[in-house]
Each structure stands twice: as C-alpha cells, then as structure tokens.
Amino acid sequence: MTKTLIITISCGIGHVLGSVLLGFIGIGFGLALKQLELFETFRGDLAAWVLTGFGIAYAVWGLRVGLRAKEHTHDHDHQTKGEHQHSHHHLSKHVHIHGDAKSLTPWMLFIIFILGPCEPLIPILMYPAAQGSWELLLLVTLAFGLVTTLTMTTIVWILSKGFVSFSLGKFEPFIHTIAGLLIALSGFAILILGL
C-alpha cells in the first residue's frame, strides 16, 4: 500500500506540475488562453493514446503471464524412481510483482499523468498572473496541487482497501490482463467521449 500511495502522490504532483509549467511558459511568452487550451487538448489526446497503448501492452503481458502461470500435469519417467506425475507451470522463476524486479508501470503512469492536462488549472493561473499577484499565483498553484493529489491518493487508497477482499477465483492469474484492459478502456473512453 505504501508503494502504491507513493506512486499515486508522485503522479499527482507530476500531473499538476506539467500544467503549471505549461501555464508559466504561456505567461512568460504572453500566449493567449485559447492557445494554451489548444495545446492542453493536444496533450490530453496524446495522454489518452499513450494510456490506451499502455493498457493494451499491459493486458498482453498479463495474458502471457497468466497463461504461463497455469499449472498442469505431465507424466515423467525416471530410470531410477519409475514413472510419476509432476505438476508445474512455465514460469522460469517465481514471479512476484512486488519483489525486487524493476517495473516500468510506475514510470509509464507517471509519464501519462504528466501528459494528462489539468484544464481547470490554466485559467485559474491566468487571473493572478494578469493581476501581477505572484503570491496569489503561488497560493492557487499550491492549493490546486494539494487538492488534486489528495483526491487521487484518497480514491486509490479507498479502492485498494476494497479490492483486497475481492476474489477473482479462477481468473486470478489474469488480474494483469483485466487491469490492462480497464486501463486501455479508460484511455479509449477519453478519446471517444472527450473526457
């Protein structure tokens, strides 16, 4: 849970900082709000495509792991011990996703959240900047960032606690495939529905 929440907080901070940086660039170059909104729309579409692609890749990887994890039985004939049955799976080592293995998933999520636009933030930043109130600009940025990151972290924590007691039964080996399909579906919904 700690690792999940750290990743979520990092993604929330990256999500807000990506838009803050864009807003400051816009303010520095004197870009119009409409120009920044167009760029935010492009960022949103790019993030949705990356999210969809990542979800599909993750689902395919999960399917491979799920199929290889399925135990089955073979008859074995040993010259010294005779014939017996042996159950095994085709994973070369014990795979445990929370172990020491380096995972690209947190980095992909971080990149997707950096690309994901924070549409409400840009106009909110423009008003204090236009007034020349840098203190208010900083206060608005910090408040928006805190609320966004806290909301993301709370939702992830609540859902994680709820899923701990949820069992998929015979579909358990395919949890990564299901997660990947849900991620891809989320990205696709953003593209189609304009969320």
Secondary structure, DSSP 8 states (H G I E B T S, - for coil): -HHHHHHHHHHHHHHHHHHHHHHHHHHHHT--HHHHHHHHHHHHHHHHHHHHHHHHHHHHHHHHHHHHH--EEEEEEETTTEEEEEEE-S-SS---TTSS---SHHHHHHHHHHHS--TTHHHHHHHHHHHT-HHHHHHHHHHHHHHHHHHHHHHHHHHHHHHHT---GGGGGGHHHHHHHHHHHHHHHHHHH--
